[in-house]
């Protein structure tokens, strides 16, 4: 007799199972004239993402049936709940009194821990720290730029005076010269050895941090982040074991610091692939496989995607970034304040950042499910492909002599530069969207800081994706403050062609993003447009007309106008480009054009003394 209670019930048994061929056949019918292959997404990682995934894509993957806590820990080591620590990052200057006070307040307002960025640790008042914050109960971490061993010894001395055991410390030490400058000087190597020796008997206080953020902040691909982080970690393992540290001690005290970007599903997969490959590294060292589970991952929201323009959009960015990190099982998380790119964050922006993590836990309940991405045809398949590509790149670096040698030879930075240039190019052409920066600008936005002072500031992050666009917008803002008005761009639409309307809309949004006062004007004929625009006070005139006859007539006539605007054709007549330029047009604007070169030309004229006015 069949035990009905123990027999799994098949859901929706009235429906026949669909194969990949069935899905493809149906998709082709629904798409009609659109080729299914045209929907494939080609990523910076060289991965081709299909428009759909099915059970067949994951049937042969060995890790699909693995559970959380199982080797190789792709799904993490957590087995009861998906808990993570909400860490607030605070910069400490001088004796750190203000930072310590802010930290104590943050711990009372929902933060689970503090990450101090200490610029000059010899000035930092450790006595004040241990008297203000109970380090045996709260997670407190430290980023140090030099001599971390001296700081940790001083911290231990003050803890001993308060009769607090350093074995109860929670947090990490972030000191990572290798990913910044590719090598360790003798004193730096000795300092890390000493830090590891000091922290090796503190199970919740990690002494060795490898910063994958060093690569993501330069625009690296996800594959590069994973491969280069692993390679840098191997370099630390080799250096520390060569210095006499036990392999087990090194592996127990290793932490990865990773940034979470806006590519939602890739960021979920990134930490899964990282743990999978870390297990392979541990195996390669013939260490106990269970040691791979001890890897700690601290995530921060990405600096690469933070913007200065329309900064409130950063709130949305960091929310999705935080979700990716949490869903993929990070151990702790820092969310950056939305205004951190252009000023010292205040109580409001820090509170909003801190509350993102709280809301994800207390209202979205993301701490209740471990690896909720498990079983997804797309994400499981992507995990496998991302891990395979990252492992191949990791092996390529090792074949070049390891991380330090590959870095010094220029291979690592060179490969990252190649990818970041592609990203910058796609942002400049509008193919990649930064909302509020290169698309969908806030027309009512006012800049309440000095743009010239910000650009010249050493703290202004020039490596971010938005930086080139922001510089052009700042130049427009300087023109506004000097001339007491915004530069103006008139978009003249001649005729009623639908394509001309599309071209005009693209041009209008482009110049609105650049901070111009934009005005779209409609005309039925060239003669009408030429007559009415003859005395227009505008720095830029965009003509949306695809008729060659109009182009030849319109451009030369405007050349004699008093205002002498920069004249741009809103079209892409590839076969006629030289002719367009010869007939009075300065540039061509269309989707996928080089927006940067257009703005450089416009601003060169703006700041060259010709503001286009009739004053």
Rosetta blueprint (number, residue, H / E / L):
1 X L
2 X L
3 X L
4 X H
5 X H
6 X H
7 X L
8 X L
9 X L
10 X L
11 X L
12 X L
13 X L
14 X L
15 X L
16 X L
17 X L
18 X L
19 X L
20 X H
21 X H
22 X H
23 X H
24 X H
25 X H
26 X H
27 X H
28 X H
29 X H
30 X H
31 X H
32 X L
33 X L
34 X L
35 X L
36 X H
37 X H
38 X H
39 X H
40 X L
41 X E
42 X E
43 X L
44 X L
45 X L
46 X L
47 X L
48 X E
49 X E
50 X L
51 X L
52 X L
53 X L
54 X L
55 X H
56 X H
57 X H
58 X L
59 X L
60 X L
61 X L
62 X L
63 X L
64 X L
65 X L
66 X L
67 X L
68 X L
69 X L
70 X L
71 X L
72 X L
73 X L
74 X L
75 X L
76 X L
77 X L
78 X L
79 X L
80 X L
81 X L
82 X L
83 X L
84 X L
85 X E
86 X E
87 X E
88 X E
89 X E
90 X E
91 X E
92 X E
93 X L
94 X L
95 X L
96 X L
97 X H
98 X H
99 X H
100 X H
101 X H
102 X H
103 X H
104 X H
105 X H
106 X H
107 X H
108 X L
109 X L
110 X L
111 X L
112 X L
113 X E
114 X E
115 X E
116 X E
117 X E
118 X E
119 X L
120 X L
121 X L
122 X L
123 X L
124 X L
125 X L
126 X H
127 X H
128 X H
129 X H
130 X H
131 X H
132 X H
133 X L
134 X L
135 X L
136 X L
137 X L
138 X L
139 X E
140 X E
141 X E
142 X E
143 X E
144 X E
145 X L
146 X L
147 X L
148 X H
149 X H
150 X H
151 X H
152 X H
153 X H
154 X H
155 X H
156 X H
157 X H
158 X H
159 X H
160 X H
161 X H
162 X L
163 X L
164 X L
165 X L
166 X H
167 X H
168 X H
169 X L
170 X L
171 X E
172 X E
173 X E
174 X E
175 X L
176 X L
177 X L
178 X H
179 X H
180 X H
181 X H
182 X L
183 X L
184 X L
185 X L
186 X H
187 X H
188 X H
189 X H
190 X H
191 X H
192 X H
193 X H
194 X H
195 X H
196 X H
197 X H
198 X H
199 X H
200 X L
201 X L
202 X L
203 X L
204 X L
205 X E
206 X E
207 X L
208 X E
209 X E
210 X E
211 X E
212 X L
213 X H
214 X H
215 X H
216 X H
217 X L
218 X L
219 X L
220 X L
221 X L
222 X H
223 X H
224 X H
225 X H
226 X H
227 X H
228 X H
229 X H
230 X H
231 X H
232 X H
233 X H
234 X H
235 X H
236 X H
237 X H
238 X H
239 X H
240 X H
241 X H
242 X H
243 X L
244 X L
245 X L
246 X L
247 X H
248 X H
249 X H
250 X H
251 X H
252 X H
253 X L
254 X E
255 X E
256 X E
257 X E
258 X E
259 X E
260 X E
261 X L
262 X L
263 X L
264 X H
265 X H
266 X H
267 X H
268 X H
269 X H
270 X H
271 X H
272 X H
273 X H
274 X H
275 X H
276 X H
277 X H
278 X H
279 X H
280 X H
281 X H
282 X H
283 X H
284 X H
285 X L
286 X L
287 X L
288 X L
289 X H
290 X H
291 X H
292 X H
293 X H
294 X H
295 X L
296 X E
297 X E
298 X E
299 X E
300 X E
301 X E
302 X L
303 X L
304 X L
305 X L
306 X L
307 X L
308 X L
309 X L
310 X L
311 X L
312 X L
313 X H
314 X H
315 X H
316 X H
317 X H
318 X H
319 X H
320 X H
321 X H
322 X H
323 X H
324 X H
325 X H
326 X H
327 X H
328 X L
329 X L
330 X L
331 X L
332 X E
333 X E
334 X E
335 X L
336 X L
337 X L
338 X L
339 X L
340 X L
341 X L
342 X L
343 X L
344 X L
345 X L
346 X L
347 X H
348 X H
349 X H
350 X H
351 X H
352 X H
353 X H
354 X H
355 X H
356 X H
357 X H
358 X H
359 X H
360 X H
361 X H
362 X H
363 X L
364 X L
365 X L
366 X L
367 X L
368 X L
369 X L
370 X L
371 X L
372 X L
373 X L
374 X L
375 X L
376 X L
377 X H
378 X H
379 X H
380 X H
381 X H
382 X H
383 X H
384 X H
385 X H
386 X H
387 X H
388 X H
389 X H
390 X H
391 X H
392 X H
393 X H
394 X H
395 X H
396 X H
397 X H
398 X H
399 X H
400 X L
401 X L
402 X L
403 X H
404 X H
405 X H
406 X H
407 X H
408 X H
409 X L
410 X L
411 X H
412 X H
413 X H
414 X H
415 X H
416 X H
417 X H
418 X H
419 X H
420 X H
421 X H
422 X H
423 X H
424 X H
425 X H
426 X H
427 X H
428 X H
429 X L
430 X L
431 X L
432 X L
433 X L
434 X L
435 X E
436 X L
437 X L
438 X L
439 X E
440 X L
441 X L
442 X L
443 X L
444 X L
445 X L
446 X L
447 X L
448 X L
449 X L
450 X L
451 X H
452 X H
453 X H
454 X H
455 X H
456 X H
457 X L
458 X L
459 X L
460 X L
461 X L
462 X L
463 X L
464 X L
465 X L
466 X L
467 X H
468 X H
469 X H
470 X H
471 X H
472 X H
473 X H
474 X H
475 X H
476 X H
477 X H
478 X H
479 X H
480 X H
481 X H
482 X H
483 X H
484 X L
485 X L
486 X L
487 X L
488 X E
489 X E
490 X E
491 X E
492 X E
493 X E
494 X E
495 X L
496 X L
497 X L
498 X H
499 X H
500 X H
501 X H
502 X H
503 X H
504 X H
505 X H
506 X H
507 X H
508 X H
509 X H
510 X H
511 X H
512 X H
513 X H
514 X L
515 X L
516 X L
517 X E
518 X E
519 X E
520 X E
521 X E
522 X E
523 X E
524 X L
525 X L
526 X H
527 X H
528 X H
529 X H
530 X H
531 X H
532 X H
533 X L
534 X L
535 X L
536 X L
537 X L
538 X L
539 X L
540 X E
541 X E
542 X E
543 X E
544 X E
545 X L
546 X L
547 X L
548 X H
549 X H
550 X H
551 X H
552 X H
553 X H
554 X H
555 X H
556 X H
557 X H
558 X H
559 X L
560 X L
561 X L
562 X L
563 X L
564 X L
565 X L
566 X E
567 X E
568 X E
569 X E
570 X L
571 X L
572 X L
573 X L
574 X H
575 X H
576 X H
577 X H
578 X H
579 X H
580 X H
581 X H
582 X H
583 X L
584 X L
585 X L
586 X L
587 X E
588 X E
589 X L
590 X L
591 X L
592 X L
593 X L
594 X L
595 X H
596 X H
597 X H
598 X H
599 X H
600 X H
601 X H
602 X H
603 X H
604 X H
605 X H
606 X H
607 X L
608 X L
609 X L
610 X L
611 X L
612 X L
613 X L
614 X L
615 X L
